[in-house]
Amino acid sequence: MNDIKIDMMYSKIHRATVTDADLTYEGSISIDKTLMKKARLHVNQKVDILNCNNGARFSTYVIEGKKQQICLNGAAARHVQKGDVVIIVAYASIPLEKADAFESTVVFVDRNNNFTEERKEKRDKKSKY
């Protein structure tokens, strides 16, 4: 049982506003470097994008963007429009025995993608799940 790992939410940027969608760029999501640091995201790290406006869910990778920038590039740009609200989620493989104690980082932003709050989240011990 010691070698079993489970994919857990490592971090997320909650309800960021898409500032642009660039079909001509090769691919990826450009994220404000301050938000990347707060969310513990790395260049080229795989992330899932959850579009709160249209329900689209897709994967891409992170590149460093300009201040307040959340820009979907390349094919991913087809899934968003400027002004859409997205959740950017990264995952990590955690040993199963450490999963219940693992704390994810959640970064909250305002409508202009300015950092407002950081929280650590872990499973509620009272939960039956």
C-alpha positions as CSV (number, residue, x, y, z in Angstrom):
1,M,0.0,0.0,0.0
2,N,3.0,2.3,0.5
3,D,3.6,2.8,-3.2
4,I,0.0,4.0,-4.0
5,K,-0.2,7.7,-4.9
6,I,-3.3,9.8,-5.4
7,D,-3.6,13.0,-7.5
8,M,-4.6,15.9,-5.2
9,M,-5.2,19.5,-5.9
10,Y,-1.8,21.1,-5.3
11,S,-2.9,24.7,-5.8
12,K,-5.4,26.9,-7.7
13,I,-6.1,30.4,-8.7
14,H,-9.8,30.9,-8.0
15,R,-12.0,33.0,-10.4
16,A,-9.4,34.8,-12.4
17,T,-10.5,37.0,-15.3
18,V,-9.3,36.2,-18.8
19,T,-7.5,39.3,-20.1
20,D,-6.9,38.0,-23.6
21,A,-7.1,34.9,-25.9
22,D,-4.3,34.7,-28.5
23,L,-4.9,32.1,-31.2
24,T,-1.7,32.9,-33.0
25,Y,0.6,32.0,-30.1
26,E,1.9,28.4,-29.8
27,G,0.0,27.4,-26.7
28,S,-0.2,27.7,-22.9
29,I,-1.6,30.1,-20.4
30,S,0.2,33.3,-19.5
31,I,-0.2,34.1,-15.8
32,D,0.9,37.1,-13.8
33,K,4.2,36.1,-12.2
34,T,3.1,37.3,-8.8
35,L,0.1,35.0,-8.9
36,M,2.3,32.2,-10.2
37,K,4.5,32.6,-7.1
38,K,1.6,32.8,-4.7
39,A,0.0,29.7,-6.2
40,R,3.4,27.9,-6.3
41,L,3.1,27.4,-10.1
42,H,6.1,26.7,-12.2
43,V,6.9,27.5,-15.9
44,N,5.8,24.6,-18.1
45,Q,3.7,23.0,-15.3
46,K,0.5,21.3,-16.5
47,V,-2.7,23.0,-15.3
48,D,-6.4,22.4,-15.8
49,I,-8.5,25.4,-16.8
50,L,-12.2,25.5,-15.7
51,N,-14.2,28.1,-17.5
52,C,-17.0,29.3,-15.2
53,N,-18.8,31.0,-18.1
54,N,-19.2,28.2,-20.6
55,G,-18.3,25.0,-18.6
56,A,-15.2,24.2,-20.7
57,R,-12.5,22.2,-18.9
58,F,-9.1,21.7,-20.6
59,S,-5.4,21.3,-19.9
60,T,-2.5,23.4,-20.9
61,Y,0.8,24.5,-19.4
62,V,2.0,27.7,-17.6
63,I,4.2,30.5,-18.9
64,E,5.0,33.7,-17.1
65,G,2.8,36.6,-18.1
66,K,2.6,40.4,-17.5
67,K,1.1,42.0,-14.4
68,Q,-2.6,41.1,-14.0
69,Q,-2.4,38.9,-17.2
70,I,-4.4,35.7,-17.6
71,C,-4.1,34.9,-21.3
72,L,-5.0,31.7,-23.0
73,N,-2.8,31.0,-26.0
74,G,-3.0,28.8,-29.1
75,A,-5.7,26.1,-29.3
76,A,-6.7,26.8,-25.7
77,A,-7.8,30.3,-26.8
78,R,-10.8,28.7,-28.5
79,H,-12.3,27.8,-25.1
80,V,-12.4,31.3,-23.6
81,Q,-13.3,34.9,-24.4
82,K,-11.8,38.0,-22.9
83,G,-13.7,38.7,-19.6
84,D,-14.5,35.0,-18.9
85,V,-13.9,33.8,-15.3
86,V,-11.6,30.8,-14.9
87,I,-10.3,28.6,-12.2
88,I,-6.7,27.5,-12.8
89,V,-5.9,24.2,-11.0
90,A,-2.6,22.3,-10.6
91,Y,-2.3,18.8,-9.2
92,A,0.4,16.7,-7.5
93,S,0.7,13.0,-6.8
94,I,0.8,12.4,-3.1
95,P,1.4,9.2,-1.2
96,L,-2.0,7.8,-0.2
97,E,-1.2,7.8,3.5
98,K,-0.4,11.5,3.4
99,A,-3.5,12.6,1.4
100,D,-5.7,13.4,4.3
101,A,-3.2,15.8,5.9
102,F,-2.2,17.4,2.6
103,E,-2.9,21.2,2.4
104,S,-3.6,22.8,-1.0
105,T,-2.9,26.4,-1.7
106,V,-5.9,28.5,-2.9
107,V,-5.2,32.0,-4.3
108,F,-8.1,34.5,-4.6
109,V,-8.0,37.5,-6.9
110,D,-10.2,40.4,-7.6
111,R,-11.8,41.2,-11.0
112,N,-8.5,42.8,-12.2
113,N,-6.5,39.7,-11.2
114,N,-4.9,41.4,-8.2
115,F,-4.0,39.0,-5.4
116,T,-6.5,39.4,-2.5
117,E,-6.1,36.3,-0.3
118,E,-4.3,33.0,0.1
119,R,-5.8,30.0,2.0
120,K,-4.6,26.5,2.8
121,E,-7.3,23.9,2.4
122,K,-7.4,20.3,3.6
123,R,-10.1,17.7,4.0
124,D,-12.6,18.3,6.7
125,K,-12.0,15.6,9.4
126,K,-15.7,15.5,10.1
127,S,-16.5,14.6,6.5
128,K,-17.5,11.0,5.9
129,Y,-15.5,11.1,2.6
